[in-house]
């Protein structure tokens, strides 16, 4: 009887389909390069009580330039991340 059980198990295993291959997801971390992180800041402000109109104007222009540089950097990071997302989704 044991011989029949072993033989039937061997015969049934030969009828099984090919083993199923499981796909493992690939995870990739995409980070923008450090060169895209460019947000200059004004660390020290002059004494506001002693500023002339010309100095106030120069300070405002400098802050506006820093703001524009930072905005451009953030736009570049946003574009980089969108491109990385599109590349990953195509695969």
ABEGO torsion letter per residue (X at the ends): XAAAAAAAAAAAAAABBBBBBBBBBBBBBBBBBAAABBBBBBABBBBAAABBAAAAAAAAAAAAAAAAAAAAAAAAAAAAAAAAAAAAAAX
